[in-house]
Amino acid sequence: MDLSQEEKQGDAQPEVKGSKRIGIIGYGHLGQFLRIELSKSPSKFTIKKIWNRTEEEKENVLPLTELNESSLADIDLVIEVAHPDVIHEFGKMILGKADLFIGSPTALATQTTLDGLQERLIENKHRSVFVPSGALWGANDIQRMANLGILKGLTITMLKHPSSLKVADSLKMLCQRAIKSNMPVVLYDGPVRLLCPLAPNNVNTMAAAAIAAHTLGFENTRAKLIADPALLNWHIIEYELEGENGFRTTVRRENPAQAGAVTGDTTYFSFLSSVREALYKPLDSTFADGFYVQEFNSLASAKPDRLNFDKEEINGSIFELVQQNLASFISQYTVNDQTAFMMSVGDSAMTSHFSQAVEYTMVLKVWIIA
């Protein structure tokens, strides 16, 4: 059931030489949307295989039981849009064969899963993992504040109609209370990490925020989930940033969505944009707490423990920063004729800034693509 085999699918997408060979896990609304939209750019994307927890014979969709190393042999990038359990179970295996685009970043709140992906990326230094920012507006600003060490607090509040919330049993009673009272009810208020397993399909935006706010992380990024029966046509996401010296900013995003919809309408196109951005090497990436965080929208890619560069490759402004002996170190290097930037945050031990090689103890790269 290889989608490139025209004898098995009359309207199969022919493979164009040089295009990115795509596998999609999950064939709900978002998976179907991605298949249609990516197929419109055959010079860039070829949909090779689709897996789903239930087989769809008419659509040539494979059951998840057929997701294995051999079925990944002709895949460049796997896009997961199913459930965090897929990342828990198959993430490491996928990274042994292809790059991975995680549409369920709540999976990364489980430390063992995150550690496992990091181990596999270290073993396969040419692989990448991407995480979309989704409905997170201004992810790059959150990252910049974290990179500069001036992000002091982040609270993400999500308001949805109760029927749009697919939550654990412990929260379902609160959803029912909201429906019966016809009033907003707070389902959860606390660290993002603890909310992720309670509403894995609803709070991916919060997980992306915790990744962007890497100095706070899943433990110290605050999440508030509210069921509001009045939101028949909208998903609302608010976040409040706190910086130094009393700095504070609030962003509110109203995303059109029908009651019962897990994903807002505009989030589909945000996700599609993130997939398209994953084709290219981002140029402005920063290294922090073991992650390379990109201001676009994605998750990870390992680089060698040593990166060689010449003094001449560092431009004036960056050179001045390094000369100031700041805790943050930025270097410029070239990979495959593309220039990239990286910064290790809070590493005061990095003293030989202009030696022939620079060593890093952690090599997990995380791209956040907006």
Residue pairs with C-beta under 8 A, 6 or more apart in sequence:
1 8
1 49
1 60
1 61
1 62
1 66
2 8
2 48
2 49
2 74
3 9
3 12
3 13
3 47
3 48
3 49
3 50
3 60
4 12
4 13
4 14
4 15
4 46
4 48
4 74
5 12
6 12
6 14
8 60
9 60
13 39
13 42
13 46
13 47
14 42
14 46
15 21
15 46
15 48
16 42
16 43
16 46
18 43
19 42
19 43
19 44
19 45
19 46
20 44
20 45
20 46
20 76
20 77
20 279
21 46
21 48
21 74
21 75
21 76
21 77
22 38
22 45
22 46
22 47
22 48
22 75
22 76
22 77
22 78
22 79
23 48
23 49
23 50
23 51
23 72
23 75
23 77
23 78
23 79
23 98
24 31
24 34
24 35
24 47
24 49
24 50
24 51
24 78
24 79
24 81
25 31
25 50
25 51
25 52
25 64
25 67
25 78
25 79
25 80
25 81
25 82
25 86
25 90
26 51
26 52
26 53
26 80
26 81
26 82
26 83
26 86
26 103
27 35
27 50
27 51
27 52
27 56
27 59
27 61
28 81
28 82
29 263
29 268
30 81
30 103
30 263
30 268
30 271
31 50
31 52
31 81
31 82
33 268
33 272
34 79
34 81
34 271
34 272
34 275
35 47
35 50
37 272
38 44
38 45
38 47
38 272
38 275
39 45
39 47
41 276
44 276
44 279
48 74
48 75
49 62
49 71
49 75
50 59
50 60
50 61
50 62
51 61
51 62
51 63
51 64
51 66
51 67
52 61
52 62
52 63
52 64
52 82
53 63
53 64
53 82
53 83
54 63
55 61
55 62
55 63
62 71
64 82
64 86
67 90
68 93
69 93
69 96
69 97
72 78
72 93
72 94
72 97
72 98
73 97
75 97
75 98
76 98
76 99
77 98
77 99
77 100
77 101
77 278
78 94
78 98
78 99
78 100
78 101
79 101
79 103
79 275
80 86
80 87
80 100
80 101
80 102
80 103
80 104
81 103
81 104
81 271
82 103
82 104
83 104
83 200
83 201
84 104
84 106
84 107
84 110
84 196
84 200
85 107
86 104
86 107
87 102
87 104
87 107
87 108
87 113
88 107
88 110
88 113
91 100
91 102
91 107
91 113
91 116
91 117
91 120
92 116
92 117
92 119
92 120
94 100
95 117
95 120
95 121
95 124
95 127
95 129
96 120
96 123
96 124
98 127
99 127
99 128
99 129
99 130
99 278
99 301
100 117
100 127
100 128
100 129
100 130
100 299
101 129
101 130
101 131
101 132
101 274
101 275
101 278
101 298
101 299
102 108
102 129
102 130
102 131
102 299
103 132
103 204
103 271
104 200
104 201
104 204
105 131
105 132
105 204
105 207
105 208
105 211
105 299
106 196
106 197
106 199
106 200
106 201
106 203
106 204
106 206
106 207
107 113
107 196
107 200
108 114
108 117
108 131
108 207
108 211
108 218
108 299
109 192
109 193
109 196
109 197
109 207
109 210
109 218
110 196
110 197
117 129
117 300
117 364
118 290
118 300
118 362
118 364
120 127
121 127
121 129
121 300
121 301
121 302
121 363
121 364
121 365
122 302
122 363
122 364
124 302
125 302
125 303
125 304
125 363
126 302
127 301
127 302
128 278
128 298
128 299
128 300
128 301
128 365
128 367
129 298
129 299
129 300
129 301
129 365
129 366
129 367
130 274
130 278
130 297
130 298
130 299
130 300
130 367
130 369
131 207
131 208
131 211
131 297
131 298
131 299
131 300
131 366
131 367
131 368
131 369
132 208
132 270
132 271
132 274
132 275
132 297
132 298
132 369
133 139
133 205
133 208
133 212
133 270
133 274
133 296
133 297
133 368
133 369
133 370
134 204
134 205
134 208
134 267
134 270
134 271
134 274
134 297
135 205
135 235
135 237
135 253
135 255
135 264
135 266
135 267
135 270
136 142
136 205
136 208
136 209
136 212
136 237
136 239
136 370
137 237
137 251
137 253
138 239
138 251
139 208
139 209
139 212
139 295
139 297
139 368
139 370
140 212
140 295
140 296
140 370
141 241
142 151
142 154
142 209
142 212
142 213
142 239
142 241
143 212
143 213
143 214
143 286
143 293
143 295
143 368
144 295
145 151
145 213
145 241
145 243
146 212
146 213
146 214
146 215
146 216
146 288
146 293
147 286
147 288
147 293
147 328
147 343
147 345
148 328
149 215
149 327
149 328
149 345
149 346
150 243
150 244
150 247
151 213
151 215
151 216
151 241
151 242
151 243
152 242
152 243
152 244
153 216
153 220
153 222
153 240
153 241
153 242
154 209
154 213
154 216
154 221
154 222
154 239
154 240
154 241
154 242
155 221
155 222
155 223
155 224
155 239
155 240
156 192
156 205
156 206
156 209
156 221
156 222
156 223
156 224
156 237
156 238
156 239
157 223
157 224
157 225
157 226
157 237
157 238
157 239
157 240
158 202
158 203
158 205
158 206
158 223
158 224
158 225
158 226
158 235
158 236
158 237
158 238
159 184
159 226
159 227
159 228
159 231
159 235
159 236
159 237
159 238
160 202
160 226
160 227
160 228
160 231
160 235
160 236
160 257
161 227
161 228
161 229
161 231
161 232
161 259
161 260
162 175
162 176
162 178
162 179
162 227
162 228
162 229
163 259
163 260
164 202
164 231
164 235
164 257
164 259
164 260
164 261
164 262
165 171
165 175
165 187
165 199
165 202
165 225
165 227
166 199
166 200
166 201
166 202
166 262
167 175
167 187
167 198
167 199
167 202
167 225
168 197
168 198
168 199
170 198
171 187
171 188
171 198
171 199
171 225
174 185
174 186
174 187
174 227
175 185
175 187
175 227
177 185
178 184
178 185
178 227
178 228
178 229
179 227
179 229
182 229
182 230
183 229
184 226
184 227
184 228
184 229
184 230
185 226
185 227
186 224
186 225
186 226
187 199
187 225
187 226
187 227
188 194
188 195
188 198
188 199
188 223
188 224
188 225
189 222
189 223
189 224
189 225
190 222
190 223
191 218
191 219
191 220
191 221
191 222
191 223
192 203
192 206
192 207
192 209
192 210
192 218
192 221
192 222
192 223
193 210
193 218
193 219
195 203
195 206
195 223
195 225
196 203
196 206
196 207
196 218
199 225
201 262
202 225
202 262
203 223
203 225
205 237
206 221
206 223
207 218
208 297
208 368
209 221
209 239
210 216
210 217
210 218
210 221
211 291
211 293
211 299
211 366
211 368
212 293
212 368
213 221
214 288
214 289
214 291
214 293
215 288
215 289
215 345
217 289
228 236
231 259
232 258
232 259
233 256
233 257
233 258
233 259
234 254
234 255
234 256
234 257
234 264
235 254
235 255
235 257
235 261
235 264
236 252
236 253
236 254
236 255
237 252
237 253
237 255
238 250
238 251
238 252
238 253
239 250
239 251
240 248
240 249
240 250
240 251
241 247
241 248
241 249
241 250
241 251
242 248
243 249
255 264
255 265
255 266
255 267
256 264
256 265
256 266
257 263
257 264
257 265
270 370
273 297
273 369
273 370
274 296
274 297
274 298
274 369
274 370
277 296
277 297
277 298
277 369
278 298
278 367
278 369
281 335
281 336
281 338
281 340
282 294
282 295
282 296
282 298
282 340
282 367
282 369
283 338
283 339
283 340
283 341
284 294
284 295
284 341
285 292
285 293
285 294
285 340
285 341
285 342
285 365
285 367
286 292
286 293
286 330
286 341
286 342
286 343
286 345
287 342
287 343
287 344
287 345
287 360
287 365
288 343
288 344
288 345
288 346
289 345
289 362
290 362
290 363
290 364
291 300
291 364
291 365
291 366
292 300
292 301
292 303
292 342
292 364
292 365
292 366
292 367
293 366
293 367
293 368
294 366
294 367
294 368
294 369
295 368
295 370
296 367
296 368
296 369
296 370
297 367
297 368
297 369
297 370
298 366
298 367
298 368
298 369
299 366
299 367
299 368
300 364
300 365
300 366
300 367
301 365
301 367
302 363
302 364
302 365
303 360
303 363
303 365
304 363
305 359
305 360
305 363
306 357
306 358
306 359
307 331
307 333
307 342
307 357
307 358
307 360
308 333
308 356
308 357
309 331
309 332
309 333
309 334
309 358
311 354
313 331
313 332
313 333
313 334
314 322
314 331
314 332
314 354
315 332
318 330
318 331
318 332
318 341
321 328
321 330
322 329
322 330
322 353
322 354
327 345
327 346
327 347
327 348
328 343
328 344
328 345
328 346
329 343
329 344
329 347
329 350
329 353
330 341
330 342
330 343
331 341
331 342
331 343
331 353
331 358
332 339
332 340
332 341
333 339
333 340
333 342
334 340
344 350
344 360
350 358
352 358
